[in-house]
Amino acid sequence: MEGLAAQVRARRAVLRLTQHDLADMAGVSERFVRFVEQGKPSVQLDSLVAVLETLGLELQVATRSSPAARALSVPPVGDGAEQ
């Protein structure tokens, strides 16, 4: 969240928007914008996406390697395991 918060703050600054301006444009509260910029861990995804879209940013999901991800890994299709 810290990296995302920094990106949002930086982009808002480049666009010369106040937190209030951004909130109005994205249809969210100014408090929500503050929470995003502070890196609060519990923000609503739909509201976050609205803020990012307003700033011309996008949220991407990528696979990363972690013990939990490896434990859940699915064998590749075509490895002969399916019957």
Buried (B, 14 or more C-beta within 10 A) or exposed (E): BEEBBEBBBEBBEEEEBEBEBBBBBBEBBBEBBEBBBEBEEEBEEEBBBBBBEBBEBEEEEEEEEEEEEEEEEEEEEEEEEEE
